[in-house]
Amino acid sequence: MRSHTVAAEGGSAAVTQDHDSYDYHFQDTVAGGDWLCEQDVVDHFVHSLPT
């Protein structure tokens, strides 16, 4: 089984604009993973992306 991030053709989103937020990106990522994601890992991933 491959993770969605590895299989994604469009890349990964990051918080880069004023209307973006880490909380929104976290919720969107977890919801996109049907709540099956390890939320600690998602939180680390969201905060580790370049801005």
Biopython code that builds the backbone (N, CA, C, O; Angstrom):
import numpy as np
from Bio.PDB.StructureBuilder import StructureBuilder

atoms = [
    (1, "MET", "N", (0.845, -1.175, 0.000)),
    (1, "MET", "CA", (0.000, 0.000, 0.000)),
    (1, "MET", "C", (0.892, 1.241, 0.000)),
    (1, "MET", "O", (1.888, 1.298, 0.721)),
    (2, "ARG", "N", (0.531, 2.220, -0.805)),
    (2, "ARG", "CA", (1.288, 3.473, -0.863)),
    (2, "ARG", "C", (0.493, 4.574, -0.168)),
    (2, "ARG", "O", (-0.738, 4.577, -0.189)),
    (3, "SER", "N", (1.205, 5.492, 0.438)),
    (3, "SER", "CA", (0.527, 6.628, 1.063)),
    (3, "SER", "C", (0.045, 7.578, -0.017)),
    (3, "SER", "O", (0.556, 7.569, -1.137)),
    (4, "HIS", "N", (-0.934, 8.391, 0.323)),
    (4, "HIS", "CA", (-1.462, 9.358, -0.639)),
    (4, "HIS", "C", (-0.401, 10.378, -1.030)),
    (4, "HIS", "O", (-0.371, 10.818, -2.179)),
    (5, "THR", "N", (0.462, 10.760, -0.106)),
    (5, "THR", "CA", (1.487, 11.754, -0.423)),
    (5, "THR", "C", (2.453, 11.215, -1.474)),
    (5, "THR", "O", (2.845, 11.941, -2.387)),
    (6, "VAL", "N", (2.834, 9.957, -1.350)),
    (6, "VAL", "CA", (3.745, 9.355, -2.318)),
    (6, "VAL", "C", (3.063, 9.203, -3.670)),
    (6, "VAL", "O", (3.691, 9.397, -4.710)),
    (7, "ALA", "N", (1.778, 8.855, -3.657)),
    (7, "ALA", "CA", (1.049, 8.614, -4.893)),
    (7, "ALA", "C", (0.494, 9.894, -5.510)),
    (7, "ALA", "O", (0.029, 9.869, -6.649)),
    (8, "ALA", "N", (0.531, 10.993, -4.797)),
    (8, "ALA", "CA", (-0.057, 12.242, -5.290)),
    (8, "ALA", "C", (0.709, 12.756, -6.499)),
    (8, "ALA", "O", (1.937, 12.845, -6.487)),
    (9, "GLU", "N", (-0.028, 13.088, -7.524)),
    (9, "GLU", "CA", (0.605, 13.631, -8.717)),
    (9, "GLU", "C", (0.723, 15.143, -8.640)),
    (9, "GLU", "O", (1.530, 15.738, -9.353)),
    (10, "GLY", "N", (-0.065, 15.766, -7.790)),
    (10, "GLY", "CA", (-0.065, 17.219, -7.705)),
    (10, "GLY", "C", (0.862, 17.777, -6.647)),
    (10, "GLY", "O", (0.973, 18.996, -6.515)),
    (11, "GLY", "N", (1.530, 16.927, -5.890)),
    (11, "GLY", "CA", (2.426, 17.394, -4.847)),
    (11, "GLY", "C", (1.703, 17.572, -3.528)),
    (11, "GLY", "O", (0.575, 17.108, -3.357)),
    (12, "SER", "N", (2.354, 18.241, -2.603)),
    (12, "SER", "CA", (1.794, 18.494, -1.282)),
    (12, "SER", "C", (1.556, 19.980, -1.112)),
    (12, "SER", "O", (2.354, 20.804, -1.560)),
    (13, "ALA", "N", (0.463, 20.314, -0.470)),
    (13, "ALA", "CA", (0.130, 21.718, -0.227)),
    (13, "ALA", "C", (0.882, 22.218, 0.999)),
    (13, "ALA", "O", (1.269, 21.431, 1.863)),
    (14, "ALA", "N", (1.084, 23.516, 1.068)),
    (14, "ALA", "CA", (1.738, 24.143, 2.215)),
    (14, "ALA", "C", (1.016, 25.441, 2.545)),
    (14, "ALA", "O", (0.282, 25.979, 1.716)),
    (15, "VAL", "N", (1.222, 25.935, 3.741)),
    (15, "VAL", "CA", (0.640, 27.203, 4.178)),
    (15, "VAL", "C", (1.520, 28.318, 3.620)),
    (15, "VAL", "O", (2.615, 28.570, 4.123)),
    (16, "THR", "N", (1.030, 28.980, 2.578)),
    (16, "THR", "CA", (1.855, 29.983, 1.899)),
    (16, "THR", "C", (1.178, 31.335, 1.734)),
    (16, "THR", "O", (1.833, 32.300, 1.341)),
    (17, "GLN", "N", (-0.114, 31.431, 2.025)),
    (17, "GLN", "CA", (-0.831, 32.685, 1.815)),
    (17, "GLN", "C", (-1.519, 33.118, 3.098)),
    (17, "GLN", "O", (-1.698, 32.323, 4.020)),
    (18, "ASP", "N", (-1.903, 34.390, 3.147)),
    (18, "ASP", "CA", (-2.508, 34.947, 4.358)),
    (18, "ASP", "C", (-3.775, 34.210, 4.781)),
    (18, "ASP", "O", (-4.032, 34.067, 5.976)),
    (19, "HIS", "N", (-4.573, 33.739, 3.817)),
    (19, "HIS", "CA", (-5.825, 33.075, 4.175)),
    (19, "HIS", "C", (-5.619, 31.604, 4.558)),
    (19, "HIS", "O", (-6.562, 30.946, 4.998)),
    (20, "ASP", "N", (-4.407, 31.088, 4.398)),
    (20, "ASP", "CA", (-4.091, 29.718, 4.809)),
    (20, "ASP", "C", (-3.797, 29.681, 6.307)),
    (20, "ASP", "O", (-3.426, 30.692, 6.904)),
    (21, "SER", "N", (-3.967, 28.508, 6.898)),
    (21, "SER", "CA", (-3.583, 28.335, 8.298)),
    (21, "SER", "C", (-3.145, 26.891, 8.512)),
    (21, "SER", "O", (-3.557, 25.990, 7.782)),
    (22, "TYR", "N", (-2.314, 26.685, 9.514)),
    (22, "TYR", "CA", (-1.877, 25.335, 9.836)),
    (22, "TYR", "C", (-3.062, 24.477, 10.270)),
    (22, "TYR", "O", (-3.142, 23.300, 9.917)),
    (23, "ASP", "N", (-3.984, 25.067, 11.038)),
    (23, "ASP", "CA", (-5.155, 24.312, 11.494)),
    (23, "ASP", "C", (-6.012, 23.851, 10.322)),
    (23, "ASP", "O", (-6.454, 22.703, 10.284)),
    (24, "TYR", "N", (-6.250, 24.756, 9.357)),
    (24, "TYR", "CA", (-7.053, 24.382, 8.190)),
    (24, "TYR", "C", (-6.349, 23.289, 7.394)),
    (24, "TYR", "O", (-6.983, 22.319, 6.980)),
    (25, "HIS", "N", (-5.052, 23.437, 7.177)),
    (25, "HIS", "CA", (-4.295, 22.453, 6.405)),
    (25, "HIS", "C", (-4.307, 21.095, 7.112)),
    (25, "HIS", "O", (-4.441, 20.054, 6.469)),
    (26, "PHE", "N", (-4.165, 21.118, 8.435)),
    (26, "PHE", "CA", (-4.222, 19.885, 9.226)),
    (26, "PHE", "C", (-5.578, 19.205, 9.053)),
    (26, "PHE", "O", (-5.643, 18.017, 8.735)),
    (27, "GLN", "N", (-6.660, 19.956, 9.263)),
    (27, "GLN", "CA", (-8.008, 19.387, 9.150)),
    (27, "GLN", "C", (-8.280, 18.860, 7.741)),
    (27, "GLN", "O", (-8.872, 17.793, 7.577)),
    (28, "ASP", "N", (-7.851, 19.607, 6.731)),
    (28, "ASP", "CA", (-8.059, 19.204, 5.343)),
    (28, "ASP", "C", (-7.295, 17.915, 5.025)),
    (28, "ASP", "O", (-7.809, 17.043, 4.325)),
    (29, "THR", "N", (-6.079, 17.800, 5.537)),
    (29, "THR", "CA", (-5.270, 16.603, 5.300)),
    (29, "THR", "C", (-5.877, 15.391, 5.989)),
    (29, "THR", "O", (-5.962, 14.318, 5.392)),
    (30, "VAL", "N", (-6.300, 15.549, 7.235)),
    (30, "VAL", "CA", (-6.897, 14.443, 7.983)),
    (30, "VAL", "C", (-8.223, 14.027, 7.340)),
    (30, "VAL", "O", (-8.484, 12.835, 7.182)),
    (31, "ALA", "N", (-9.052, 14.989, 6.971)),
    (31, "ALA", "CA", (-10.328, 14.674, 6.325)),
    (31, "ALA", "C", (-10.097, 13.998, 4.972)),
    (31, "ALA", "O", (-10.815, 13.065, 4.614)),
    (32, "GLY", "N", (-9.101, 14.462, 4.224)),
    (32, "GLY", "CA", (-8.782, 13.851, 2.936)),
    (32, "GLY", "C", (-8.300, 12.421, 3.068)),
    (32, "GLY", "O", (-8.404, 11.636, 2.126)),
    (33, "GLY", "N", (-7.777, 12.082, 4.226)),
    (33, "GLY", "CA", (-7.334, 10.717, 4.511)),
    (33, "GLY", "C", (-8.401, 9.890, 5.201)),
    (33, "GLY", "O", (-8.108, 8.846, 5.784)),
    (34, "ASP", "N", (-9.659, 10.364, 5.135)),
    (34, "ASP", "CA", (-10.799, 9.672, 5.752)),
    (34, "ASP", "C", (-10.576, 9.393, 7.231)),
    (34, "ASP", "O", (-11.034, 8.372, 7.744)),
    (35, "TRP", "N", (-9.883, 10.281, 7.915)),
    (35, "TRP", "CA", (-9.616, 10.202, 9.358)),
    (35, "TRP", "C", (-8.797, 8.968, 9.730)),
    (35, "TRP", "O", (-8.817, 8.533, 10.882)),
    (36, "LEU", "N", (-8.077, 8.404, 8.760)),
    (36, "LEU", "CA", (-7.234, 7.237, 9.019)),
    (36, "LEU", "C", (-5.778, 7.619, 9.244)),
    (36, "LEU", "O", (-4.956, 6.762, 9.568)),
    (37, "CYS", "N", (-5.455, 8.886, 9.078)),
    (37, "CYS", "CA", (-4.073, 9.364, 9.217)),
    (37, "CYS", "C", (-3.646, 9.368, 10.682)),
    (37, "CYS", "O", (-4.463, 9.571, 11.580)),
    (38, "GLU", "N", (-2.373, 9.144, 10.904)),
    (38, "GLU", "CA", (-1.795, 9.341, 12.229)),
    (38, "GLU", "C", (-1.713, 10.850, 12.441)),
    (38, "GLU", "O", (-0.885, 11.515, 11.818)),
    (39, "GLN", "N", (-2.548, 11.390, 13.301)),
    (39, "GLN", "CA", (-2.669, 12.839, 13.425)),
    (39, "GLN", "C", (-1.401, 13.497, 13.949)),
    (39, "GLN", "O", (-1.130, 14.648, 13.605)),
    (40, "ASP", "N", (-0.620, 12.811, 14.765)),
    (40, "ASP", "CA", (0.665, 13.371, 15.208)),
    (40, "ASP", "C", (1.612, 13.545, 14.023)),
    (40, "ASP", "O", (2.352, 14.526, 13.947)),
    (41, "VAL", "N", (1.581, 12.589, 13.105)),
    (41, "VAL", "CA", (2.431, 12.658, 11.916)),
    (41, "VAL", "C", (1.962, 13.788, 11.003)),
    (41, "VAL", "O", (2.780, 14.536, 10.467)),
    (42, "VAL", "N", (0.648, 13.912, 10.825)),
    (42, "VAL", "CA", (0.102, 14.994, 9.994)),
    (42, "VAL", "C", (0.484, 16.346, 10.581)),
    (42, "VAL", "O", (0.878, 17.249, 9.843)),
    (43, "ASP", "N", (0.373, 16.498, 11.885)),
    (43, "ASP", "CA", (0.728, 17.765, 12.529)),
    (43, "ASP", "C", (2.200, 18.101, 12.281)),
    (43, "ASP", "O", (2.533, 19.241, 11.958)),
    (44, "HIS", "N", (3.067, 17.121, 12.431)),
    (44, "HIS", "CA", (4.499, 17.334, 12.175)),
    (44, "HIS", "C", (4.724, 17.688, 10.703)),
    (44, "HIS", "O", (5.487, 18.605, 10.398)),
    (45, "PHE", "N", (4.076, 16.980, 9.805)),
    (45, "PHE", "CA", (4.211, 17.213, 8.368)),
    (45, "PHE", "C", (3.777, 18.631, 8.004)),
    (45, "PHE", "O", (4.485, 19.337, 7.286)),
    (46, "VAL", "N", (2.614, 19.043, 8.500)),
    (46, "VAL", "CA", (2.079, 20.375, 8.185)),
    (46, "VAL", "C", (3.028, 21.472, 8.664)),
    (46, "VAL", "O", (3.259, 22.449, 7.951)),
    (47, "HIS", "N", (3.567, 21.318, 9.848)),
    (47, "HIS", "CA", (4.449, 22.350, 10.391)),
    (47, "HIS", "C", (5.878, 22.277, 9.840)),
    (47, "HIS", "O", (6.665, 23.201, 10.046)),
    (48, "SER", "N", (6.220, 21.187, 9.141)),
    (48, "SER", "CA", (7.572, 21.039, 8.598)),
    (48, "SER", "C", (7.716, 21.529, 7.165)),
    (48, "SER", "O", (8.834, 21.704, 6.681)),
    (49, "LEU", "N", (6.600, 21.752, 6.484)),
    (49, "LEU", "CA", (6.668, 22.193, 5.091)),
    (49, "LEU", "C", (7.196, 23.614, 5.006)),
    (49, "LEU", "O", (6.949, 24.423, 5.900)),
    (50, "PRO", "N", (7.913, 23.921, 3.948)),
    (50, "PRO", "CA", (8.404, 25.304, 3.786)),
    (50, "PRO", "C", (7.252, 26.273, 3.592)),
    (50, "PRO", "O", (6.219, 25.919, 3.024)),
    (51, "THR", "N", (7.432, 27.482, 4.061)),
    (51, "THR", "CA", (6.384, 28.502, 3.898)),
    (51, "THR", "C", (6.829, 29.561, 2.925)),
    (51, "THR", "O", (6.085, 30.505, 2.656)),
]
sb = StructureBuilder()
sb.init_structure("model")
sb.init_model(0)
sb.init_chain("A")
sb.init_seg("    ")
for serial, (resi, resn, name, xyz) in enumerate(atoms, 1):
    if name == "N":
        sb.init_residue(resn, " ", resi, " ")
    sb.init_atom(name, np.array(xyz, "f"), 0.0, 1.0, " ", f" {name:<3s}", serial, name[0])
structure = sb.get_structure()
